[in-house]
Amino acid sequence: MKSVRRTLTRSAALLATSAVAVATFGVMSSPAQAMQPGDGWYRCYISGYGWMWCYDV
C-alpha cells in the first residue's frame, strides 16, 4: 500500500513539473512568434550568442 502511494505521489510530481515546463516554454516562445518580418524585426546571427531577433532602426 505504501509503494502505491509513493508511486502516485511521484507521478503527480512528475505531471506537475511537466505542466510547469510546458507553460514556461509557451510563455517564453510567444513573444518570438509575435515578431513578424516586415515589422522591423528580423533573424540575425551574432557571433558568440547565436541566432536571435534583431530590430532594424
Secondary structure, DSSP 8 states (H G I E B T S, - for coil): -HHHHHHHHHHHHHHHHHHHHHHHHHHHHHHHHH--TTTTEEEEEETTTEEEEEE--
